[in-house]
Amino acid sequence: MAMLLILLVIVVVVALWAMGIYNGLVTARNAFKNAFAQIDVQLQRRFDLIPNLVEVAKKYMAHERDTLEAVIAARSAAQSGLSAAKANPGDPAAMAQLAAAQGQLNAGLGRLLAVAESYPDLKANQNMMQLTEELTSTENKVAFARQAFNDSAMAYNNKREVFPNSIFAGMFNFAPATLLEIPADKQAEVRAAPKVSF
């Protein structure tokens, strides 16, 4: 009888230990998904600002139609990339698509703001000044949200890779989370928020 009781206690302790590992993995996974939701909020705000910015610029920059259309096209591609990443935050293909689309959008916005510099009336427009200020603020929030996501994803990856968690991560299909990294060819553009000097 005593042997059966000891065996039962050992089974309960092992079960509790396994539950603790599993729950820790779930908590870490939920944390990085929540951090991605913050990126989503900031990028949606950014996407909402862009049409207003283009509309104000359109009144002054009639000769720059290609630049304006490129920004709108890049916005659309970035929204598609965000939708794919929202469906599966941390997925390598989705994160690569999101990073590439955001890089294209940053490049388009940078060109738009650079071209806007040569239009004094546009530079003096109150709506344009307010929109560019909001865009710059949002760009900073996107950078902070990206850092928070990457920190959460790294903590999750570390938790799933250490022994004995790695055994449970494999058994219960806890896939690694991919960081939202800036493509190497876009790092200079993305690290520097669009320069606004109105």
Backbone torsions as a table, in degrees:
resi	resn	phi	psi	omega
1	MET	NA	-41.5	179.7
2	ALA	-65.4	-36.1	179.2
3	MET	-65.6	-39.5	178.8
4	LEU	-65.4	-40.2	178.4
5	LEU	-64.9	-42.6	177.6
6	ILE	-63.2	-43.5	178.4
7	LEU	-62.6	-41.1	178.5
8	LEU	-63.7	-42.6	178.3
9	VAL	-62.5	-42.5	179.3
10	ILE	-62.6	-43.9	179.1
11	VAL	-62.3	-42.5	179.4
12	VAL	-64.5	-44.0	179.5
13	VAL	-62.5	-44.7	178.8
14	VAL	-64.0	-40.7	179.2
15	ALA	-64.1	-43.1	178.2
16	LEU	-64.1	-40.5	178.6
17	TRP	-62.7	-44.5	179.4
18	ALA	-64.9	-41.0	177.5
19	MET	-62.5	-39.2	178.6
20	GLY	-61.7	-43.4	178.2
21	ILE	-64.1	-47.9	-179.0
22	TYR	-60.5	-47.1	-180.0
23	ASN	-63.6	-36.2	176.5
24	GLY	-63.7	-40.6	177.2
25	LEU	-65.1	-42.4	178.6
26	VAL	-63.1	-43.9	179.9
27	THR	-61.9	-43.6	179.8
28	ALA	-66.2	-40.3	177.8
29	ARG	-63.9	-43.4	178.5
30	ASN	-64.4	-34.1	179.4
31	ALA	-64.9	-43.3	-179.4
32	PHE	-73.5	-30.4	175.6
33	LYS	-67.8	-37.8	175.8
34	ASN	-65.5	-39.8	177.8
35	ALA	-62.6	-36.8	177.1
36	PHE	-66.6	-33.5	178.0
37	ALA	-60.9	-31.1	177.5
38	GLN	-70.2	-35.8	174.1
39	ILE	-62.6	-44.2	179.7
40	ASP	-55.9	-46.1	-179.6
41	VAL	-59.3	-47.0	-177.3
42	GLN	-69.2	-39.0	179.3
43	LEU	-68.7	-35.7	176.2
44	GLN	-63.0	-40.3	177.2
45	ARG	-62.0	-42.8	178.4
46	ARG	-61.3	-45.9	179.8
47	PHE	-62.2	-33.8	178.9
48	ASP	-70.6	-31.0	-179.9
49	LEU	-74.9	-32.8	-171.8
50	ILE	-60.4	-47.5	179.6
51	PRO	-60.0	-36.7	177.6
52	ASN	-65.2	-41.8	178.5
53	LEU	-61.8	-45.7	-179.9
54	VAL	-65.2	-39.7	-179.3
55	GLU	-63.3	-43.2	177.7
56	VAL	-65.0	-44.2	-178.5
57	ALA	-66.4	-33.4	-176.7
58	LYS	-59.0	-35.1	-179.4
59	LYS	-63.9	-28.9	-175.9
60	TYR	-103.9	-26.0	-171.0
61	MET	-111.2	54.2	-178.0
62	ALA	-59.5	-30.8	-177.4
63	HIS	-82.9	-4.6	-176.0
64	GLU	-109.5	36.7	-176.3
65	ARG	-57.4	-40.1	-179.0
66	ASP	-61.3	-41.7	179.6
67	THR	-63.5	-44.7	-179.3
68	LEU	-65.1	-42.5	179.4
69	GLU	-67.0	-34.5	178.1
70	ALA	-64.4	-38.3	179.2
71	VAL	-66.6	-42.7	179.7
72	ILE	-65.3	-41.0	178.5
73	ALA	-65.1	-41.5	179.0
74	ALA	-65.5	-37.0	177.0
75	ARG	-61.6	-44.4	-179.7
76	SER	-62.4	-44.1	178.4
77	ALA	-64.1	-38.7	179.7
78	ALA	-67.2	-36.4	177.0
79	GLN	-65.4	-38.8	177.1
80	SER	-64.1	-42.2	178.0
81	GLY	-62.5	-39.1	178.4
82	LEU	-66.5	-40.7	178.4
83	SER	-60.7	-42.9	178.9
84	ALA	-64.3	-41.1	-179.4
85	ALA	-71.5	-34.4	178.0
86	LYS	-64.1	-34.8	-179.4
87	ALA	-65.6	-30.2	-178.5
88	ASN	-152.1	75.2	-179.6
89	PRO	-58.5	136.2	179.0
90	GLY	93.9	-12.7	178.5
91	ASP	-67.4	130.4	-175.8
92	PRO	-56.9	-44.9	-178.0
93	ALA	-67.5	-42.3	-179.3
94	ALA	-66.1	-40.7	-179.7
95	MET	-68.9	-36.6	177.2
96	ALA	-66.0	-41.8	178.6
97	GLN	-63.7	-43.6	179.0
98	LEU	-62.7	-46.0	-179.2
99	ALA	-62.3	-43.1	179.9
100	ALA	-65.7	-42.6	-179.5
101	ALA	-66.2	-39.5	177.7
102	GLN	-66.4	-35.5	176.4
103	GLY	-63.2	-42.2	177.9
104	GLN	-64.9	-41.3	178.9
105	LEU	-64.6	-42.3	177.4
106	ASN	-60.4	-41.6	179.2
107	ALA	-64.2	-43.3	179.0
108	GLY	-63.4	-43.4	178.0
109	LEU	-64.8	-39.1	177.9
110	GLY	-61.3	-43.0	177.2
111	ARG	-64.1	-42.4	179.8
112	LEU	-60.2	-47.0	-178.9
113	LEU	-68.8	-32.6	176.9
114	ALA	-68.1	-42.7	178.4
115	VAL	-66.5	-37.0	-179.6
116	ALA	-61.1	-25.5	178.4
117	GLU	-58.9	-29.6	-176.5
118	SER	-88.2	11.0	177.5
119	TYR	-120.6	94.2	-175.6
120	PRO	-58.0	-38.8	-179.8
121	ASP	-65.3	-37.8	178.6
122	LEU	-67.5	-42.0	178.9
123	LYS	-60.5	-32.5	-177.7
124	ALA	-85.6	-9.9	-177.2
125	ASN	-68.0	127.0	-177.6
126	GLN	-62.1	-40.5	179.2
127	ASN	-62.5	-42.3	-179.6
128	MET	-65.0	-42.4	179.3
129	MET	-63.1	-43.1	-179.6
130	GLN	-66.3	-44.1	-179.3
131	LEU	-63.9	-42.3	179.9
132	THR	-68.2	-33.6	176.2
133	GLU	-66.3	-44.0	177.7
134	GLU	-64.2	-39.1	179.1
135	LEU	-64.1	-43.3	178.4
136	THR	-62.3	-43.4	177.4
137	SER	-61.6	-42.7	179.7
138	THR	-66.1	-38.6	177.7
139	GLU	-59.4	-40.2	178.0
140	ASN	-65.2	-40.5	178.9
141	LYS	-66.8	-36.3	176.5
142	VAL	-62.2	-43.7	-180.0
143	ALA	-62.1	-42.8	178.6
144	PHE	-66.0	-41.4	179.6
145	ALA	-65.1	-39.1	177.8
146	ARG	-63.1	-41.3	179.0
147	GLN	-65.0	-42.5	178.7
148	ALA	-63.0	-41.3	177.9
149	PHE	-62.7	-48.1	-178.7
150	ASN	-61.5	-37.7	177.0
151	ASP	-64.2	-43.4	179.5
152	SER	-66.8	-41.6	179.2
153	ALA	-64.9	-38.8	178.7
154	MET	-66.3	-41.7	178.1
155	ALA	-62.3	-41.9	177.6
156	TYR	-62.6	-47.8	179.9
157	ASN	-59.7	-42.4	177.9
158	ASN	-62.3	-43.6	-179.2
159	LYS	-63.2	-38.9	-177.1
160	ARG	-79.0	-17.8	-176.1
161	GLU	-95.1	-18.0	-178.5
162	VAL	-78.6	149.9	178.3
163	PHE	-81.4	137.3	6.5
164	PRO	-92.8	0.8	-179.2
165	ASN	-56.1	-33.6	-178.0
166	SER	-60.2	-32.0	178.1
167	ILE	-66.1	-46.8	-179.9
168	PHE	-69.5	-36.9	178.7
169	ALA	-61.0	-40.2	177.4
170	GLY	-70.0	-41.8	-179.0
171	MET	-65.2	-37.4	-174.7
172	PHE	-105.7	15.1	172.4
173	ASN	59.9	46.8	172.8
174	PHE	-86.4	96.7	-177.2
175	ALA	-73.3	152.4	177.1
176	PRO	-66.6	151.6	177.3
177	ALA	-97.9	133.6	177.3
178	THR	-90.2	136.4	179.0
179	LEU	-72.7	155.3	174.5
180	LEU	-90.6	93.9	-176.3
181	GLU	-104.7	152.7	178.6
182	ILE	-80.7	128.9	177.4
183	PRO	-56.8	143.3	-175.7
184	ALA	-55.2	-38.4	-177.4
185	ASP	-77.9	-6.5	-178.4
186	LYS	-116.4	4.2	-172.9
187	GLN	-60.4	-42.1	-178.3
188	ALA	-64.2	-40.6	-178.7
189	GLU	-69.3	-41.4	-174.1
190	VAL	-78.0	-38.5	-178.0
191	ARG	-65.1	-30.2	176.8
192	ALA	-98.8	118.7	177.8
193	ALA	-61.5	153.0	178.9
194	PRO	-52.1	130.4	-177.0
195	LYS	-77.8	123.3	-179.9
196	VAL	-119.7	121.9	-178.8
197	SER	-132.5	52.6	-179.9
198	PHE	-84.0	NA	NA
